[in-house]
């Protein structure tokens, strides 16, 4: 997850799938 607070909130949300697509780890 990114260090940004906005990203942290998204990581905690069920948007992990979307985040992984935009920011694959």
mmCIF entry with sequence, helices, sheets and N, C-alpha, C, O atoms, coordinates in Angstrom:
data_MODEL
# 
_entry.id   MODEL 
# 
_entity.id                         1 
_entity.type                       polymer 
_entity.pdbx_number_of_molecules   1 
# 
_entity_poly.entity_id                      1 
_entity_poly.type                           'polypeptide(L)' 
_entity_poly.nstd_linkage                   no 
_entity_poly.nstd_monomer                   no 
_entity_poly.pdbx_seq_one_letter_code       
;(UNK)(UNK)(UNK)(UNK)(UNK)(UNK)(UNK)(UNK)(UNK)(UNK)(UNK)(UNK)(UNK)(UNK)(UNK)(UNK)
(UNK)(UNK)(UNK)(UNK)(UNK)(UNK)(UNK)(UNK)(UNK)
;
_entity_poly.pdbx_seq_one_letter_code_can   XXXXXXXXXXXXXXXXXXXXXXXXX 
_entity_poly.pdbx_strand_id                 A 
# 
loop_
_entity_poly_seq.entity_id 
_entity_poly_seq.num 
_entity_poly_seq.mon_id 
_entity_poly_seq.hetero 
1 1  UNK n 
1 2  UNK n 
1 3  UNK n 
1 4  UNK n 
1 5  UNK n 
1 6  UNK n 
1 7  UNK n 
1 8  UNK n 
1 9  UNK n 
1 10 UNK n 
1 11 UNK n 
1 12 UNK n 
1 13 UNK n 
1 14 UNK n 
1 15 UNK n 
1 16 UNK n 
1 17 UNK n 
1 18 UNK n 
1 19 UNK n 
1 20 UNK n 
1 21 UNK n 
1 22 UNK n 
1 23 UNK n 
1 24 UNK n 
1 25 UNK n 
# 
_struct_asym.id          A 
_struct_asym.entity_id   1 
# 
loop_
_struct_conf.conf_type_id 
_struct_conf.id 
_struct_conf.pdbx_PDB_helix_id 
_struct_conf.beg_label_comp_id 
_struct_conf.beg_label_asym_id 
_struct_conf.beg_label_seq_id 
_struct_conf.pdbx_beg_PDB_ins_code 
_struct_conf.end_label_comp_id 
_struct_conf.end_label_asym_id 
_struct_conf.end_label_seq_id 
_struct_conf.pdbx_end_PDB_ins_code 
_struct_conf.beg_auth_comp_id 
_struct_conf.beg_auth_asym_id 
_struct_conf.beg_auth_seq_id 
_struct_conf.end_auth_comp_id 
_struct_conf.end_auth_asym_id 
_struct_conf.end_auth_seq_id 
_struct_conf.pdbx_PDB_helix_class 
_struct_conf.details 
_struct_conf.pdbx_PDB_helix_length 
HELX_P HELX_P1 AA1 UNK A 5  ? UNK A 12 ? UNK A 5  UNK A 12 1 ? 8 
HELX_P HELX_P2 AA2 UNK A 16 ? UNK A 22 ? UNK A 16 UNK A 22 1 ? 7 
# 
_struct_conf_type.id          HELX_P 
_struct_conf_type.criteria    ? 
_struct_conf_type.reference   ? 
# 
loop_
_atom_site.group_PDB 
_atom_site.id 
_atom_site.type_symbol 
_atom_site.label_atom_id 
_atom_site.label_alt_id 
_atom_site.label_comp_id 
_atom_site.label_asym_id 
_atom_site.label_entity_id 
_atom_site.label_seq_id 
_atom_site.pdbx_PDB_ins_code 
_atom_site.Cartn_x 
_atom_site.Cartn_y 
_atom_site.Cartn_z 
_atom_site.occupancy 
_atom_site.B_iso_or_equiv 
_atom_site.pdbx_formal_charge 
_atom_site.auth_seq_id 
_atom_site.auth_comp_id 
_atom_site.auth_asym_id 
_atom_site.auth_atom_id 
_atom_site.pdbx_PDB_model_num 
ATOM 1   N N  . UNK A 1 1  ? 0.834   -1.206 0.000   1.00 0.00 ? 1  UNK A N  1 
ATOM 2   C CA . UNK A 1 1  ? 0.000   0.000  0.000   1.00 0.00 ? 1  UNK A CA 1 
ATOM 3   C C  . UNK A 1 1  ? 0.866   1.252  0.000   1.00 0.00 ? 1  UNK A C  1 
ATOM 4   O O  . UNK A 1 1  ? 1.992   1.234  0.497   1.00 0.00 ? 1  UNK A O  1 
ATOM 5   N N  . UNK A 1 2  ? 0.349   2.321  -0.549  1.00 0.00 ? 2  UNK A N  1 
ATOM 6   C CA . UNK A 1 2  ? 1.120   3.566  -0.587  1.00 0.00 ? 2  UNK A CA 1 
ATOM 7   C C  . UNK A 1 2  ? 1.176   4.189  0.800   1.00 0.00 ? 2  UNK A C  1 
ATOM 8   O O  . UNK A 1 2  ? 0.416   3.809  1.691   1.00 0.00 ? 2  UNK A O  1 
ATOM 9   N N  . UNK A 1 3  ? 2.065   5.130  0.974   1.00 0.00 ? 3  UNK A N  1 
ATOM 10  C CA . UNK A 1 3  ? 2.218   5.769  2.285   1.00 0.00 ? 3  UNK A CA 1 
ATOM 11  C C  . UNK A 1 3  ? 1.156   6.841  2.502   1.00 0.00 ? 3  UNK A C  1 
ATOM 12  O O  . UNK A 1 3  ? 0.986   7.339  3.615   1.00 0.00 ? 3  UNK A O  1 
ATOM 13  N N  . UNK A 1 4  ? 0.449   7.190  1.441   1.00 0.00 ? 4  UNK A N  1 
ATOM 14  C CA . UNK A 1 4  ? -0.552  8.253  1.568   1.00 0.00 ? 4  UNK A CA 1 
ATOM 15  C C  . UNK A 1 4  ? -1.730  7.778  2.399   1.00 0.00 ? 4  UNK A C  1 
ATOM 16  O O  . UNK A 1 4  ? -2.141  6.621  2.301   1.00 0.00 ? 4  UNK A O  1 
ATOM 17  N N  . UNK A 1 5  ? -2.275  8.670  3.218   1.00 0.00 ? 5  UNK A N  1 
ATOM 18  C CA . UNK A 1 5  ? -3.416  8.316  4.066   1.00 0.00 ? 5  UNK A CA 1 
ATOM 19  C C  . UNK A 1 5  ? -4.587  7.849  3.214   1.00 0.00 ? 5  UNK A C  1 
ATOM 20  O O  . UNK A 1 5  ? -5.274  6.893  3.575   1.00 0.00 ? 5  UNK A O  1 
ATOM 21  N N  . UNK A 1 6  ? -4.822  8.515  2.084   1.00 0.00 ? 6  UNK A N  1 
ATOM 22  C CA . UNK A 1 6  ? -5.936  8.135  1.209   1.00 0.00 ? 6  UNK A CA 1 
ATOM 23  C C  . UNK A 1 6  ? -5.779  6.687  0.764   1.00 0.00 ? 6  UNK A C  1 
ATOM 24  O O  . UNK A 1 6  ? -6.747  5.927  0.736   1.00 0.00 ? 6  UNK A O  1 
ATOM 25  N N  . UNK A 1 7  ? -4.542  6.312  0.415   1.00 0.00 ? 7  UNK A N  1 
ATOM 26  C CA . UNK A 1 7  ? -4.310  4.941  -0.045  1.00 0.00 ? 7  UNK A CA 1 
ATOM 27  C C  . UNK A 1 7  ? -4.490  3.978  1.116   1.00 0.00 ? 7  UNK A C  1 
ATOM 28  O O  . UNK A 1 7  ? -5.037  2.889  0.941   1.00 0.00 ? 7  UNK A O  1 
ATOM 29  N N  . UNK A 1 8  ? -4.031  4.372  2.310   1.00 0.00 ? 8  UNK A N  1 
ATOM 30  C CA . UNK A 1 8  ? -4.151  3.488  3.472   1.00 0.00 ? 8  UNK A CA 1 
ATOM 31  C C  . UNK A 1 8  ? -5.622  3.178  3.725   1.00 0.00 ? 8  UNK A C  1 
ATOM 32  O O  . UNK A 1 8  ? -5.980  2.037  4.018   1.00 0.00 ? 8  UNK A O  1 
ATOM 33  N N  . UNK A 1 9  ? -6.466  4.192  3.612   1.00 0.00 ? 9  UNK A N  1 
ATOM 34  C CA . UNK A 1 9  ? -7.896  3.970  3.839   1.00 0.00 ? 9  UNK A CA 1 
ATOM 35  C C  . UNK A 1 9  ? -8.436  2.998  2.801   1.00 0.00 ? 9  UNK A C  1 
ATOM 36  O O  . UNK A 1 9  ? -9.229  2.113  3.126   1.00 0.00 ? 9  UNK A O  1 
ATOM 37  N N  . UNK A 1 10 ? -8.017  3.157  1.572   1.00 0.00 ? 10 UNK A N  1 
ATOM 38  C CA . UNK A 1 10 ? -8.485  2.282  0.494   1.00 0.00 ? 10 UNK A CA 1 
ATOM 39  C C  . UNK A 1 10 ? -8.000  0.863  0.752   1.00 0.00 ? 10 UNK A C  1 
ATOM 40  O O  . UNK A 1 10 ? -8.719  -0.102 0.493   1.00 0.00 ? 10 UNK A O  1 
ATOM 41  N N  . UNK A 1 11 ? -6.781  0.740  1.261   1.00 0.00 ? 11 UNK A N  1 
ATOM 42  C CA . UNK A 1 11 ? -6.231  -0.596 1.541   1.00 0.00 ? 11 UNK A CA 1 
ATOM 43  C C  . UNK A 1 11 ? -7.094  -1.291 2.582   1.00 0.00 ? 11 UNK A C  1 
ATOM 44  O O  . UNK A 1 11 ? -7.342  -2.493 2.488   1.00 0.00 ? 11 UNK A O  1 
ATOM 45  N N  . UNK A 1 12 ? -7.550  -0.536 3.571   1.00 0.00 ? 12 UNK A N  1 
ATOM 46  C CA . UNK A 1 12 ? -8.391  -1.132 4.611   1.00 0.00 ? 12 UNK A CA 1 
ATOM 47  C C  . UNK A 1 12 ? -9.766  -1.478 4.045   1.00 0.00 ? 12 UNK A C  1 
ATOM 48  O O  . UNK A 1 12 ? -10.457 -2.354 4.566   1.00 0.00 ? 12 UNK A O  1 
ATOM 49  N N  . UNK A 1 13 ? -10.153 -0.793 2.990   1.00 0.00 ? 13 UNK A N  1 
ATOM 50  C CA . UNK A 1 13 ? -11.472 -1.050 2.401   1.00 0.00 ? 13 UNK A CA 1 
ATOM 51  C C  . UNK A 1 13 ? -11.450 -2.317 1.563   1.00 0.00 ? 13 UNK A C  1 
ATOM 52  O O  . UNK A 1 13 ? -10.424 -2.992 1.473   1.00 0.00 ? 13 UNK A O  1 
ATOM 53  N N  . UNK A 1 14 ? -12.579 -2.638 0.952   1.00 0.00 ? 14 UNK A N  1 
ATOM 54  C CA . UNK A 1 14 ? -12.642 -3.830 0.096   1.00 0.00 ? 14 UNK A CA 1 
ATOM 55  C C  . UNK A 1 14 ? -12.152 -3.495 -1.304  1.00 0.00 ? 14 UNK A C  1 
ATOM 56  O O  . UNK A 1 14 ? -12.362 -4.267 -2.240  1.00 0.00 ? 14 UNK A O  1 
ATOM 57  N N  . UNK A 1 15 ? -11.492 -2.336 -1.451  1.00 0.00 ? 15 UNK A N  1 
ATOM 58  C CA . UNK A 1 15 ? -11.010 -1.926 -2.773  1.00 0.00 ? 15 UNK A CA 1 
ATOM 59  C C  . UNK A 1 15 ? -9.626  -2.487 -3.052  1.00 0.00 ? 15 UNK A C  1 
ATOM 60  O O  . UNK A 1 15 ? -8.947  -2.030 -3.972  1.00 0.00 ? 15 UNK A O  1 
ATOM 61  N N  . UNK A 1 16 ? -9.201  -3.470 -2.271  1.00 0.00 ? 16 UNK A N  1 
ATOM 62  C CA . UNK A 1 16 ? -7.864  -4.047 -2.473  1.00 0.00 ? 16 UNK A CA 1 
ATOM 63  C C  . UNK A 1 16 ? -7.721  -4.546 -3.902  1.00 0.00 ? 16 UNK A C  1 
ATOM 64  O O  . UNK A 1 16 ? -6.675  -4.359 -4.523  1.00 0.00 ? 16 UNK A O  1 
ATOM 65  N N  . UNK A 1 17 ? -8.759  -5.176 -4.426  1.00 0.00 ? 17 UNK A N  1 
ATOM 66  C CA . UNK A 1 17 ? -8.683  -5.711 -5.796  1.00 0.00 ? 17 UNK A CA 1 
ATOM 67  C C  . UNK A 1 17 ? -8.411  -4.580 -6.779  1.00 0.00 ? 17 UNK A C  1 
ATOM 68  O O  . UNK A 1 17 ? -7.566  -4.712 -7.664  1.00 0.00 ? 17 UNK A O  1 
ATOM 69  N N  . UNK A 1 18 ? -9.124  -3.473 -6.628  1.00 0.00 ? 18 UNK A N  1 
ATOM 70  C CA . UNK A 1 18 ? -8.937  -2.352 -7.550  1.00 0.00 ? 18 UNK A CA 1 
ATOM 71  C C  . UNK A 1 18 ? -7.543  -1.768 -7.376  1.00 0.00 ? 18 UNK A C  1 
ATOM 72  O O  . UNK A 1 18 ? -6.881  -1.423 -8.354  1.00 0.00 ? 18 UNK A O  1 
ATOM 73  N N  . UNK A 1 19 ? -7.102  -1.661 -6.129  1.00 0.00 ? 19 UNK A N  1 
ATOM 74  C CA . UNK A 1 19 ? -5.768  -1.094 -5.885  1.00 0.00 ? 19 UNK A CA 1 
ATOM 75  C C  . UNK A 1 19 ? -4.699  -1.974 -6.501  1.00 0.00 ? 19 UNK A C  1 
ATOM 76  O O  . UNK A 1 19 ? -3.744  -1.475 -7.095  1.00 0.00 ? 19 UNK A O  1 
ATOM 77  N N  . UNK A 1 20 ? -4.855  -3.277 -6.363  1.00 0.00 ? 20 UNK A N  1 
ATOM 78  C CA . UNK A 1 20 ? -3.845  -4.189 -6.909  1.00 0.00 ? 20 UNK A CA 1 
ATOM 79  C C  . UNK A 1 20 ? -3.752  -4.026 -8.422  1.00 0.00 ? 20 UNK A C  1 
ATOM 80  O O  . UNK A 1 20 ? -2.670  -4.149 -8.997  1.00 0.00 ? 20 UNK A O  1 
ATOM 81  N N  . UNK A 1 21 ? -4.878  -3.751 -9.064  1.00 0.00 ? 21 UNK A N  1 
ATOM 82  C CA . UNK A 1 21 ? -4.859  -3.581 -10.521 1.00 0.00 ? 21 UNK A CA 1 
ATOM 83  C C  . UNK A 1 21 ? -4.128  -2.289 -10.879 1.00 0.00 ? 21 UNK A C  1 
ATOM 84  O O  . UNK A 1 21 ? -3.354  -2.247 -11.836 1.00 0.00 ? 21 UNK A O  1 
ATOM 85  N N  . UNK A 1 22 ? -4.382  -1.233 -10.096 1.00 0.00 ? 22 UNK A N  1 
ATOM 86  C CA . UNK A 1 22 ? -3.731  0.050  -10.382 1.00 0.00 ? 22 UNK A CA 1 
ATOM 87  C C  . UNK A 1 22 ? -2.305  0.063  -9.849  1.00 0.00 ? 22 UNK A C  1 
ATOM 88  O O  . UNK A 1 22 ? -1.399  0.611  -10.477 1.00 0.00 ? 22 UNK A O  1 
ATOM 89  N N  . UNK A 1 23 ? -2.115  -0.553 -8.667  1.00 0.00 ? 23 UNK A N  1 
ATOM 90  C CA . UNK A 1 23 ? -0.783  -0.563 -8.056  1.00 0.00 ? 23 UNK A CA 1 
ATOM 91  C C  . UNK A 1 23 ? -0.388  -1.977 -7.682  1.00 0.00 ? 23 UNK A C  1 
ATOM 92  O O  . UNK A 1 23 ? -0.362  -2.307 -6.497  1.00 0.00 ? 23 UNK A O  1 
ATOM 93  N N  . UNK A 1 24 ? -0.079  -2.825 -8.655  1.00 0.00 ? 24 UNK A N  1 
ATOM 94  C CA . UNK A 1 24 ? 0.304   -4.216 -8.370  1.00 0.00 ? 24 UNK A CA 1 
ATOM 95  C C  . UNK A 1 24 ? 1.566   -4.262 -7.534  1.00 0.00 ? 24 UNK A C  1 
ATOM 96  O O  . UNK A 1 24 ? 2.526   -3.542 -7.806  1.00 0.00 ? 24 UNK A O  1 
ATOM 97  N N  . UNK A 1 25 ? 1.564   -5.108 -6.520  1.00 0.00 ? 25 UNK A N  1 
ATOM 98  C CA . UNK A 1 25 ? 2.742   -5.213 -5.638  1.00 0.00 ? 25 UNK A CA 1 
ATOM 99  C C  . UNK A 1 25 ? 3.557   -6.428 -6.023  1.00 0.00 ? 25 UNK A C  1 
ATOM 100 O O  . UNK A 1 25 ? 4.588   -6.700 -5.408  1.00 0.00 ? 25 UNK A O  1 
# 
